[in-house]
Amino acid sequence: MLHAQWLEFYNRRLVLCSRKRFRRVLDIGTGTGIWAIDFADEHPEACVIGVDISRIQPGWVPPNCEFQVDNLELGWTWSQPFDLIHARMLSGCFRNPGSIFKQAYDLEPGGHFEIKDVLLMPRCDDETLKHDSPLLLWASLLARAANNMGRPINLASRYQRMLVEAGFTEVHVVEGRWPTNRWAKDRKPRLFGLWSELTLGRELETISMALLTHGLHWEPEAVLVLCAFVRQEFLNPEVHAYFPVFTAFGMKPLRSPRGTSIAACDMDSVL
């Protein structure tokens, strides 16, 4: 369902970078593999590899798509470079996220690395999200637990800097927001609020349980109680909260760059 939410958010575009044709594509942290499958269908000229630490992908896939099981924190072993590497919602997956960006730099010259994520720290522009909000408390506890486990989750706002530090040029960042529920008056934000209710809102326990029990040593019953309070506020249309959404992408230069450019974009200028 999150795949459908991302697709709708970006007007059915699987990637935002400017490249149009692809030869070798890698989807890291592919999960169910749905992005890799859709990309392989859309680009039959490309060989698409989805990699994940767990084998949960389907067996029936397009002929130009394959899935591999690997731990990307142990080093990458592909002998041929890629011209596109894609990643989505990988916050908290790696102990050293910067090393993933550096390994992703091993692209074909002119290749792109694109990464998408949600910042799980809600914001609000009209003070309807109070400072003692259960939703804010929940987000802060998740961040603290993830840091205790050595796997930080709120990195999305730093992705442009991480791309630059890894050596990418022509770095762009597209920012958006997902309302927590259907509080927005305009049709499109209201639609994404509905998506948030169906995805994040229904999965609070799944998102929270491992982090809070392992990172903060909470009892499972306490996690369930917290999630019950958070869900009440999450779904309350009187609370105008939203999660920031980031997509960042950069290119490996065709030759050694003399300088690096960074651009922050609004969605309308890219979509």
Backbone as CSV, one residue per row, in Angstrom:
resi,resn,N_x,N_y,N_z,CA_x,CA_y,CA_z,C_x,C_y,C_z
1,MET,0.815,-1.205,0.000,0.000,0.000,0.000,0.859,1.271,0.000
2,LEU,2.008,1.213,0.706,2.903,2.369,0.690,3.445,2.638,-0.713
3,HIS,3.658,1.588,-1.492,4.109,1.766,-2.866,3.083,2.576,-3.657
4,ALA,1.814,2.245,-3.489,0.757,2.990,-4.173,0.724,4.441,-3.712
5,GLN,0.981,4.676,-2.427,0.996,6.033,-1.901,2.129,6.851,-2.521
6,TRP,3.323,6.249,-2.598,4.437,6.956,-3.233,4.145,7.231,-4.707
7,LEU,3.589,6.255,-5.411,3.288,6.449,-6.827,2.290,7.582,-7.037
8,GLU,1.242,7.592,-6.231,0.238,8.649,-6.355,0.848,10.004,-6.020
9,PHE,1.731,10.017,-5.042,2.337,11.272,-4.599,3.177,11.901,-5.701
10,TYR,3.848,11.050,-6.495,4.718,11.561,-7.550,4.131,11.345,-8.942
11,ASN,2.800,11.378,-9.015,2.111,11.340,-10.314,2.533,10.144,-11.165
12,ARG,2.622,8.987,-10.518,2.908,7.701,-11.156,4.346,7.573,-11.622
13,ARG,5.231,8.452,-11.211,6.634,8.362,-11.603,7.392,7.501,-10.608
14,LEU,8.115,6.517,-11.102,8.891,5.632,-10.241,10.203,6.265,-9.806
15,VAL,10.760,7.151,-10.634,11.950,7.918,-10.263,11.755,9.364,-10.698
16,LEU,12.442,10.266,-10.018,12.355,11.685,-10.354,13.594,12.193,-11.072
17,CYS,14.679,11.424,-11.062,15.884,11.888,-11.746,15.619,11.963,-13.257
18,SER,16.475,12.700,-13.945,16.207,13.049,-15.344,16.547,11.936,-16.334
19,ARG,17.226,10.909,-15.888,17.641,9.847,-16.821,16.407,9.155,-17.415
20,LYS,16.471,8.817,-18.696,15.314,8.230,-19.376,15.509,6.760,-19.743
21,ARG,16.744,6.367,-20.069,17.001,4.978,-20.451,18.001,4.368,-19.472
22,PHE,17.848,3.077,-19.257,18.621,2.412,-18.217,19.130,1.070,-18.732
23,ARG,20.295,0.685,-18.221,20.879,-0.598,-18.601,20.888,-1.555,-17.401
24,ARG,21.446,-1.104,-16.278,21.487,-1.915,-15.057,20.967,-1.070,-13.899
25,VAL,19.988,-1.616,-13.169,19.307,-0.881,-12.095,19.326,-1.742,-10.842
26,LEU,19.612,-1.100,-9.713,19.638,-1.786,-8.423,18.654,-1.115,-7.479
27,ASP,17.783,-1.904,-6.876,16.842,-1.416,-5.861,17.274,-1.994,-4.513
28,ILE,17.850,-1.155,-3.644,18.362,-1.653,-2.372,17.264,-1.584,-1.306
29,GLY,17.236,-2.595,-0.451,16.150,-2.698,0.514,14.826,-2.863,-0.196
30,THR,14.774,-3.769,-1.155,13.627,-3.867,-2.064,12.344,-4.322,-1.382
31,GLY,12.440,-4.964,-0.205,11.237,-5.400,0.500,10.450,-6.420,-0.307
32,THR,9.196,-6.121,-0.560,8.360,-7.028,-1.348,8.761,-7.060,-2.820
33,GLY,9.599,-6.105,-3.242,10.051,-6.080,-4.627,9.120,-5.381,-5.589
34,ILE,8.089,-4.741,-5.082,7.081,-4.197,-5.986,7.626,-3.047,-6.829
35,TRP,8.516,-2.213,-6.253,9.093,-1.138,-7.061,9.927,-1.731,-8.187
36,ALA,10.768,-2.722,-7.872,11.631,-3.327,-8.889,10.812,-3.975,-9.999
37,ILE,9.729,-4.635,-9.643,8.872,-5.274,-10.641,8.238,-4.233,-11.547
38,ASP,7.685,-3.173,-10.953,7.069,-2.124,-11.767,8.098,-1.451,-12.670
39,PHE,9.305,-1.227,-12.136,10.335,-0.574,-12.949,10.755,-1.479,-14.102
40,ALA,10.880,-2.779,-13.835,11.254,-3.711,-14.902,10.185,-3.760,-15.990
41,ASP,8.917,-3.707,-15.598,7.840,-3.670,-16.592,7.887,-2.396,-17.418
42,GLU,8.192,-1.290,-16.758,8.200,0.007,-17.436,9.437,0.179,-18.320
43,HIS,10.526,-0.501,-17.974,11.789,-0.355,-18.716,12.311,-1.735,-19.113
44,PRO,11.731,-2.345,-20.137,12.163,-3.693,-20.551,13.597,-3.735,-21.052
45,GLU,14.182,-2.567,-21.346,15.575,-2.536,-21.811,16.562,-2.704,-20.663
46,ALA,16.099,-2.630,-19.426,16.982,-2.626,-18.267,16.988,-3.977,-17.564
47,CYS,18.134,-4.327,-17.000,18.241,-5.454,-16.072,18.073,-4.886,-14.665
48,VAL,17.039,-5.314,-13.952,16.695,-4.754,-12.642,16.960,-5.806,-11.570
49,ILE,17.745,-5.434,-10.574,18.052,-6.318,-9.448,17.507,-5.683,-8.179
50,GLY,16.700,-6.425,-7.449,16.239,-5.994,-6.132,16.965,-6.802,-5.076
51,VAL,17.492,-6.127,-4.063,18.261,-6.823,-3.027,17.696,-6.474,-1.657
52,ASP,17.634,-7.473,-0.798,17.115,-7.277,0.552,17.742,-8.339,1.458
53,ILE,17.711,-8.081,2.750,18.265,-9.044,3.698,17.311,-10.221,3.914
54,SER,16.049,-10.068,3.501,15.046,-11.131,3.646,14.484,-11.508,2.286
55,ARG,14.158,-12.767,2.117,13.583,-13.226,0.846,12.064,-13.280,0.995
56,ILE,11.405,-12.167,0.683,9.951,-12.105,0.790,9.316,-11.712,-0.540
57,GLN,10.110,-11.730,-1.612,9.616,-11.284,-2.915,8.901,-12.434,-3.632
58,PRO,8.037,-12.113,-4.572,7.310,-13.164,-5.296,8.220,-13.923,-6.249
59,GLY,7.784,-15.092,-6.657,8.539,-15.898,-7.608,8.280,-15.535,-9.050
60,TRP,7.060,-15.055,-9.344,6.702,-14.667,-10.703,7.069,-13.202,-10.918
61,VAL,8.082,-12.961,-11.743,8.571,-11.605,-11.980,8.847,-11.425,-13.460
62,PRO,8.967,-10.186,-13.936,9.325,-9.964,-15.342,10.676,-10.607,-15.656
63,PRO,10.902,-10.995,-16.908,12.156,-11.683,-17.265,13.398,-10.834,-17.047
64,ASN,13.266,-9.518,-17.004,14.416,-8.635,-16.797,14.565,-8.200,-15.339
65,CYS,13.923,-8.932,-14.415,13.979,-8.597,-12.987,14.411,-9.835,-12.204
66,GLU,15.286,-9.631,-11.222,15.681,-10.718,-10.342,15.877,-10.170,-8.925
67,PHE,15.785,-11.076,-7.949,15.960,-10.684,-6.555,17.106,-11.469,-5.935
68,GLN,17.851,-10.770,-5.092,18.980,-11.367,-4.401,18.869,-11.075,-2.910
69,VAL,19.401,-11.969,-2.098,19.446,-11.789,-0.653,20.880,-11.432,-0.269
70,ASP,21.040,-10.318,0.429,22.384,-9.884,0.814,22.275,-8.894,1.967
71,ASN,23.340,-8.782,2.729,23.454,-7.781,3.796,24.350,-6.667,3.279
72,LEU,23.761,-5.545,2.935,24.506,-4.470,2.291,25.466,-3.771,3.236
73,GLU,25.357,-4.023,4.528,26.310,-3.444,5.473,27.646,-4.176,5.460
74,LEU,27.699,-5.338,4.826,28.933,-6.134,4.800,29.781,-5.855,3.565
75,GLY,29.374,-4.909,2.739,30.110,-4.605,1.516,29.384,-5.115,0.294
76,TRP,29.529,-4.394,-0.810,28.830,-4.727,-2.052,29.763,-5.519,-2.954
77,THR,29.238,-6.540,-3.598,30.081,-7.456,-4.353,29.740,-7.525,-5.839
78,TRP,28.885,-6.655,-6.338,28.543,-6.705,-7.762,29.758,-6.324,-8.606
79,SER,30.000,-7.089,-9.647,31.184,-6.865,-10.478,30.946,-5.832,-11.569
80,GLN,29.683,-5.588,-11.923,29.369,-4.602,-12.947,28.652,-3.417,-12.313
81,PRO,28.999,-2.205,-12.699,28.346,-1.030,-12.110,26.925,-0.851,-12.631
82,PHE,26.147,-0.069,-11.910,24.767,0.248,-12.273,24.697,1.678,-12.788
83,ASP,23.647,1.968,-13.568,23.433,3.357,-13.968,22.276,4.004,-13.191
84,LEU,21.593,3.217,-12.350,20.618,3.769,-11.415,20.583,2.880,-10.176
85,ILE,20.696,3.508,-9.021,20.481,2.823,-7.749,19.351,3.545,-7.044
86,HIS,18.358,2.777,-6.598,17.157,3.344,-5.996,17.014,2.809,-4.575
87,ALA,16.549,3.659,-3.672,16.305,3.247,-2.284,15.077,3.990,-1.782
88,ARG,14.309,3.312,-0.937,13.093,3.956,-0.430,12.809,3.469,0.991
89,MET,12.594,4.432,1.875,12.198,4.179,3.266,13.159,3.204,3.953
90,LEU,14.441,3.604,3.974,15.470,2.781,4.599,15.996,3.374,5.898
91,SER,15.359,4.436,6.402,15.787,5.000,7.680,15.707,3.928,8.758
92,GLY,16.775,3.812,9.525,16.820,2.830,10.593,17.332,1.475,10.168
93,CYS,17.617,1.293,8.892,18.072,-0.020,8.412,19.574,-0.220,8.576
94,PHE,20.347,0.881,8.652,21.799,0.749,8.610,22.454,1.455,9.791
95,ARG,23.519,0.829,10.308,24.289,1.445,11.386,25.142,2.597,10.879
96,ASN,25.574,2.511,9.639,26.403,3.561,9.061,25.817,3.965,7.713
97,PRO,24.769,4.773,7.719,24.118,5.125,6.450,25.054,5.798,5.455
98,GLY,26.032,6.565,5.973,26.960,7.239,5.070,27.728,6.265,4.196
99,SER,28.026,5.074,4.721,28.761,4.091,3.922,27.918,3.588,2.765
100,ILE,26.586,3.550,2.943,25.708,3.122,1.852,25.764,4.137,0.713
101,PHE,25.769,5.423,1.058,25.867,6.458,0.028,27.199,6.344,-0.715
102,LYS,28.274,6.076,0.030,29.589,5.976,-0.607,29.677,4.765,-1.510
103,GLN,29.084,3.648,-1.102,29.092,2.472,-1.964,28.182,2.672,-3.177
104,ALA,27.088,3.401,-2.985,26.204,3.696,-4.113,26.902,4.563,-5.162
105,TYR,27.969,5.262,-4.747,28.711,6.110,-5.689,29.436,5.283,-6.755
106,ASP,29.573,3.983,-6.517,30.256,3.120,-7.480,29.332,2.799,-8.653
107,LEU,28.866,3.850,-9.289,27.972,3.782,-10.444,28.763,3.957,-11.728
108,GLU,28.093,3.710,-12.845,28.625,4.173,-14.116,28.729,5.700,-14.064
109,PRO,29.779,6.313,-14.621,29.790,7.774,-14.734,28.524,8.256,-15.438
110,GLY,27.879,9.230,-14.851,26.599,9.703,-15.367,25.413,8.991,-14.773
111,GLY,25.652,7.972,-13.933,24.565,7.254,-13.283,24.005,8.027,-12.099
112,HIS,22.810,7.630,-11.654,22.101,8.351,-10.596,21.828,7.451,-9.388
113,PHE,21.858,8.069,-8.227,21.386,7.452,-6.990,20.210,8.281,-6.504
114,GLU,19.065,7.605,-6.253,17.855,8.301,-5.805,17.334,7.616,-4.553
115,ILE,17.022,8.414,-3.535,16.573,7.866,-2.257,15.367,8.656,-1.757
116,LYS,14.351,7.934,-1.279,13.104,8.532,-0.816,12.863,8.130,0.633
117,ASP,12.301,9.046,1.421,12.011,8.688,2.805,11.018,9.660,3.423
118,VAL,10.429,9.190,4.528,9.524,9.990,5.345,10.240,10.321,6.648
119,LEU,10.172,11.574,7.058,10.736,11.985,8.342,9.683,11.734,9.422
120,LEU,9.940,10.757,10.283,8.954,10.385,11.306,9.025,11.313,12.515
121,MET,8.992,12.600,12.233,8.899,13.626,13.263,7.849,14.623,12.792
122,PRO,6.622,14.502,13.290,5.524,15.310,12.743,5.736,16.800,12.953
123,ARG,5.197,17.559,12.016,5.235,19.016,12.094,3.805,19.538,12.008
124,CYS,3.660,20.787,12.355,2.343,21.429,12.319,2.558,22.918,12.148
125,ASP,1.720,23.566,11.334,1.894,24.987,11.036,0.916,25.898,11.767
126,ASP,0.003,25.330,12.563,-1.020,26.184,13.181,-1.235,25.914,14.677
127,GLU,-0.281,25.248,15.316,-0.297,25.017,16.765,-1.420,24.095,17.234
128,THR,-2.050,23.359,16.322,-3.040,22.376,16.780,-2.359,21.104,17.299
129,LEU,-1.075,20.936,17.006,-0.283,19.846,17.589,0.443,20.421,18.797
130,LYS,-0.015,20.074,19.984,0.485,20.676,21.221,1.843,20.088,21.607
131,HIS,2.567,20.832,22.449,3.917,20.411,22.831,3.908,19.127,23.665
132,ASP,2.768,18.847,24.348,2.656,17.616,25.142,1.872,16.533,24.391
133,SER,1.850,16.639,23.083,1.102,15.719,22.221,1.626,14.286,22.333
134,PRO,0.722,13.284,22.422,1.166,11.887,22.357,1.899,11.565,21.059
135,LEU,1.487,12.203,19.964,2.139,11.956,18.679,3.591,12.435,18.701
136,LEU,3.830,13.614,19.253,5.196,14.117,19.370,6.023,13.267,20.331
137,LEU,5.406,12.864,21.438,6.101,11.994,22.391,6.506,10.697,21.717
138,TRP,5.588,10.105,20.985,5.855,8.854,20.271,7.022,9.013,19.311
139,ALA,7.017,10.080,18.522,8.083,10.300,17.543,9.430,10.485,18.238
140,SER,9.428,11.207,19.339,10.676,11.421,20.079,11.200,10.126,20.676
141,LEU,10.299,9.297,21.195,10.706,8.019,21.768,11.263,7.088,20.695
142,LEU,10.635,7.071,19.526,11.157,6.245,18.436,12.566,6.676,18.050
143,ALA,12.774,7.991,17.935,14.100,8.491,17.558,15.139,8.125,18.614
144,ARG,14.781,8.256,19.900,15.715,7.923,20.972,16.042,6.434,20.961
145,ALA,15.011,5.606,20.776,15.231,4.153,20.746,16.129,3.760,19.582
146,ALA,15.881,4.341,18.408,16.691,4.020,17.234,18.142,4.436,17.450
147,ASN,18.360,5.597,18.047,19.727,6.038,18.329,20.412,5.094,19.315
148,ASN,19.668,4.637,20.316,20.238,3.686,21.278,20.667,2.391,20.602
149,MET,19.949,2.012,19.558,20.263,0.784,18.830,21.302,1.009,17.733
150,GLY,21.760,2.260,17.587,22.756,2.568,16.576,22.227,2.610,15.166
151,ARG,20.907,2.815,15.028,20.296,2.846,13.702,19.357,4.054,13.604
152,PRO,19.901,5.230,13.395,19.080,6.456,13.400,18.004,6.429,12.321
153,ILE,16.829,6.989,12.657,15.708,6.917,11.720,15.392,8.253,11.037
154,ASN,15.775,9.363,11.635,15.360,10.659,11.082,16.495,11.302,10.300
155,LEU,16.836,10.680,9.174,17.939,11.152,8.349,17.496,11.835,7.065
156,ALA,16.213,11.772,6.750,15.767,12.193,5.417,16.143,13.639,5.100
157,SER,16.090,14.516,6.084,16.414,15.923,5.826,17.907,16.137,5.587
158,ARG,18.727,15.117,5.834,20.174,15.230,5.625,20.636,14.576,4.325
159,TYR,19.721,14.033,3.572,20.124,13.245,2.409,20.893,14.071,1.383
160,GLN,20.536,15.314,1.172,21.255,16.084,0.157,22.714,16.257,0.564
161,ARG,22.969,16.535,1.838,24.345,16.684,2.288,25.102,15.359,2.190
162,MET,24.443,14.261,2.497,25.090,12.952,2.418,25.440,12.602,0.977
163,LEU,24.598,12.991,0.030,24.909,12.769,-1.381,26.143,13.569,-1.796
164,VAL,26.188,14.815,-1.374,27.332,15.659,-1.720,28.615,15.105,-1.105
165,GLU,28.534,14.711,0.151,29.718,14.181,0.829,30.213,12.898,0.182
166,ALA,29.311,12.132,-0.427,29.713,10.897,-1.102,30.322,11.164,-2.475
167,GLY,30.180,12.393,-2.991,30.788,12.747,-4.270,29.823,13.023,-5.396
168,PHE,28.513,12.902,-5.150,27.533,13.138,-6.209,27.437,14.618,-6.546
169,THR,27.116,14.897,-7.806,26.885,16.259,-8.270,25.449,16.375,-8.772
170,GLU,25.076,17.603,-9.144,23.712,17.885,-9.613,22.693,17.288,-8.636
171,VAL,22.903,17.573,-7.369,22.058,17.019,-6.310,20.776,17.838,-6.202
172,HIS,19.655,17.159,-6.205,18.350,17.803,-6.067,17.582,17.161,-4.920
173,VAL,16.786,17.959,-4.260,15.915,17.476,-3.192,14.504,17.964,-3.461
174,VAL,13.556,17.045,-3.468,12.145,17.375,-3.630,11.458,17.116,-2.294
175,GLU,10.848,18.146,-1.735,10.203,18.038,-0.425,8.690,18.077,-0.579
176,GLY,8.016,17.327,0.260,6.563,17.324,0.295,6.092,17.034,1.708
177,ARG,4.800,16.750,1.842,4.265,16.447,3.167,3.090,15.487,3.046
178,TRP,3.003,14.588,4.014,1.879,13.678,4.122,1.089,14.032,5.378
179,PRO,-0.112,14.600,5.246,-0.943,14.839,6.428,-1.219,13.531,7.162
180,THR,-1.373,13.618,8.471,-1.608,12.409,9.261,-3.003,11.836,9.050
181,ASN,-3.936,12.680,8.619,-5.298,12.209,8.375,-5.970,13.162,7.381
182,ARG,-7.279,13.104,7.289,-7.989,13.876,6.259,-8.374,15.280,6.721
183,TRP,-7.467,15.941,7.448,-7.791,17.279,7.947,-7.694,18.356,6.861
184,ALA,-6.910,18.118,5.818,-6.685,19.153,4.807,-7.957,19.416,4.001
185,LYS,-8.142,20.654,3.578,-9.331,21.026,2.811,-9.179,20.705,1.326
186,ASP,-7.977,20.880,0.783,-7.768,20.631,-0.644,-7.778,19.133,-0.933
187,ARG,-8.201,18.794,-2.143,-8.440,17.397,-2.476,-7.185,16.544,-2.378
188,LYS,-6.067,17.007,-2.970,-4.882,16.153,-3.022,-4.262,15.936,-1.639
189,PRO,-4.036,16.987,-0.843,-3.523,16.714,0.516,-4.480,15.851,1.328
190,ARG,-5.774,16.040,1.120,-6.746,15.213,1.841,-6.619,13.747,1.426
191,LEU,-6.353,13.497,0.149,-6.154,12.139,-0.331,-4.943,11.500,0.348
192,PHE,-3.855,12.264,0.467,-2.667,11.687,1.095,-2.841,11.538,2.599
193,GLY,-3.709,12.340,3.185,-4.075,12.105,4.573,-4.805,10.780,4.737
194,LEU,-5.668,10.461,3.786,-6.343,9.158,3.809,-5.330,8.028,3.687
195,TRP,-4.361,8.181,2.756,-3.317,7.172,2.613,-2.565,6.996,3.925
196,SER,-2.239,8.105,4.587,-1.509,8.015,5.855,-2.311,7.253,6.904
197,GLU,-3.613,7.497,6.935,-4.465,6.746,7.862,-4.363,5.243,7.590
198,LEU,-4.363,4.881,6.311,-4.395,3.470,5.935,-3.040,2.790,6.055
199,THR,-1.954,3.561,5.981,-0.614,2.968,6.038,0.003,3.192,7.410
200,LEU,0.480,4.390,7.666,1.153,4.669,8.940,0.204,4.541,10.126
201,GLY,-1.011,5.063,9.984,-1.949,5.050,11.102,-2.330,3.660,11.561
202,ARG,-2.427,2.731,10.636,-2.799,1.362,10.989,-1.619,0.513,11.435
203,GLU,-0.410,1.028,11.229,0.784,0.224,11.511,1.584,0.778,12.680
204,LEU,0.966,1.544,13.555,1.708,2.143,14.662,2.382,1.082,15.530
205,GLU,1.652,0.015,15.828,2.239,-1.037,16.666,3.412,-1.719,15.959
206,THR,3.258,-1.973,14.656,4.333,-2.603,13.887,5.566,-1.710,13.858
207,ILE,5.366,-0.418,13.660,6.478,0.525,13.619,7.162,0.627,14.978
208,SER,6.383,0.547,16.049,6.874,0.897,17.378,7.434,-0.264,18.184
209,MET,6.900,-1.466,18.008,7.156,-2.539,18.962,8.628,-2.890,19.098
210,ALA,9.295,-3.186,17.995,10.698,-3.593,18.086,11.579,-2.458,18.601
211,LEU,11.323,-1.251,18.117,12.145,-0.121,18.543,12.023,0.135,20.042
212,LEU,10.797,0.178,20.555,10.612,0.557,21.958,10.958,-0.583,22.913
213,THR,10.728,-1.819,22.497,11.068,-2.929,23.400,12.575,-3.190,23.424
214,HIS,13.248,-3.029,22.295,14.694,-3.271,22.260,15.499,-2.010,22.549
215,GLY,15.063,-0.879,22.018,15.835,0.351,22.176,15.632,1.054,23.502
216,LEU,14.427,0.905,24.098,14.140,1.551,25.381,13.739,0.551,26.460
217,HIS,13.699,-0.735,26.094,13.379,-1.812,27.050,11.985,-1.666,27.653
218,TRP,11.040,-1.205,26.835,9.652,-1.128,27.272,9.033,-2.519,27.254
219,GLU,8.021,-2.685,28.081,7.201,-3.885,28.008,6.236,-3.759,26.829
220,PRO,5.922,-4.861,26.159,5.003,-4.787,25.015,3.660,-4.154,25.357
221,GLU,3.162,-4.397,26.565,1.871,-3.828,26.959,1.936,-2.306,27.002
222,ALA,3.063,-1.767,27.435,3.219,-0.306,27.483,3.242,0.279,26.074
223,VAL,3.853,-0.433,25.145,3.877,0.025,23.756,2.462,0.083,23.191
224,LEU,1.664,-0.925,23.488,0.287,-0.949,22.989,-0.534,0.191,23.558
225,VAL,-0.335,0.511,24.830,-1.059,1.628,25.448,-0.660,2.936,24.785
226,LEU,0.646,3.154,24.595,1.107,4.381,23.938,0.503,4.492,22.541
227,CYS,0.524,3.423,21.779,0.001,3.466,20.407,-1.492,3.782,20.380
228,ALA,-2.216,3.348,21.384,-3.652,3.655,21.445,-3.864,5.158,21.577
229,PHE,-3.076,5.820,22.438,-3.194,7.272,22.592,-2.731,7.992,21.326
230,VAL,-1.647,7.502,20.734,-1.122,8.128,19.523,-2.141,8.030,18.393
231,ARG,-2.774,6.885,18.258,-3.736,6.707,17.163,-4.909,7.671,17.302
232,GLN,-5.364,7.927,18.522,-6.461,8.881,18.720,-6.099,10.241,18.155
233,GLU,-4.863,10.679,18.403,-4.452,11.985,17.897,-4.118,11.923,16.413
234,PHE,-3.511,10.830,15.988,-3.160,10.644,14.585,-4.388,10.802,13.697
235,LEU,-5.510,10.265,14.139,-6.728,10.260,13.328,-7.673,11.416,13.639
236,ASN,-7.265,12.317,14.511,-8.116,13.441,14.907,-7.998,14.571,13.885
237,PRO,-9.050,14.882,13.123,-8.954,15.930,12.100,-8.786,17.335,12.667
238,GLU,-8.929,17.489,13.973,-8.679,18.790,14.588,-7.182,19.040,14.781
239,VAL,-6.371,18.002,14.637,-4.917,18.122,14.757,-4.320,18.128,13.355
240,HIS,-3.759,19.264,12.951,-3.296,19.452,11.578,-1.810,19.129,11.459
241,ALA,-1.481,17.894,11.753,-0.089,17.454,11.702,0.224,16.818,10.358
242,TYR,1.505,16.780,10.029,1.947,16.125,8.795,3.379,15.637,8.974
243,PHE,3.740,14.661,8.137,5.104,14.156,8.101,5.819,14.711,6.869
244,PRO,6.997,15.312,7.029,7.770,15.746,5.859,8.253,14.534,5.046
245,VAL,8.231,14.699,3.726,8.641,13.641,2.807,9.758,14.199,1.932
246,PHE,10.806,13.418,1.742,11.969,13.865,0.973,12.325,12.838,-0.100
247,THR,12.621,13.334,-1.292,13.293,12.538,-2.313,14.540,13.305,-2.737
248,ALA,15.685,12.644,-2.647,16.960,13.264,-3.017,17.622,12.408,-4.086
249,PHE,18.234,13.058,-5.059,18.946,12.307,-6.087,20.132,13.111,-6.585
250,GLY,21.151,12.374,-6.990,22.361,12.995,-7.501,22.994,12.110,-8.553
251,MET,23.959,12.683,-9.271,24.604,11.985,-10.382,26.087,11.797,-10.093
252,LYS,26.608,10.641,-10.475,28.055,10.475,-10.465,28.607,11.220,-11.668
253,PRO,29.539,12.148,-11.452,29.977,12.990,-12.578,30.675,12.188,-13.664
254,LEU,30.582,12.703,-14.880,31.246,12.069,-16.014,32.752,12.208,-15.904
255,ARG,33.198,13.246,-15.199,34.616,13.438,-14.925,34.734,14.105,-13.566
256,SER,35.934,14.177,-13.035,36.138,14.734,-11.695,35.583,16.146,-11.636
257,PRO,34.653,16.422,-10.707,34.018,17.745,-10.663,34.917,18.789,-10.029
258,ARG,34.814,20.022,-10.521,35.508,21.138,-9.882,34.681,21.735,-8.754
259,GLY,33.397,21.551,-8.842,32.503,22.078,-7.810,31.253,21.239,-7.778
260,THR,30.471,21.420,-6.760,29.269,20.625,-6.563,28.089,21.549,-6.384
261,SER,27.009,21.251,-7.056,25.807,22.072,-6.933,24.759,21.344,-6.138
262,ILE,23.995,22.109,-5.373,22.891,21.570,-4.597,21.664,22.398,-4.949
263,ALA,20.553,21.731,-5.165,19.314,22.433,-5.461,18.179,21.845,-4.668
264,ALA,17.430,22.722,-3.998,16.217,22.283,-3.330,15.044,22.638,-4.232
265,CYS,14.160,21.698,-4.486,13.083,21.877,-5.449,11.742,21.753,-4.759
266,ASP,10.752,22.444,-5.291,9.390,22.099,-4.879,8.874,21.054,-5.859
267,MET,7.791,20.403,-5.490,7.307,19.282,-6.291,6.891,19.719,-7.677
268,ASP,6.274,20.886,-7.801,5.739,21.307,-9.095,6.844,21.502,-10.126
269,SER,8.057,21.844,-9.682,9.142,22.102,-10.622,9.753,20.812,-11.157
270,VAL,9.475,19.685,-10.524,10.062,18.418,-10.947,9.039,17.519,-11.597
271,LEU,7.806,17.503,-11.064,6.787,16.581,-11.551,6.143,17.094,-12.830
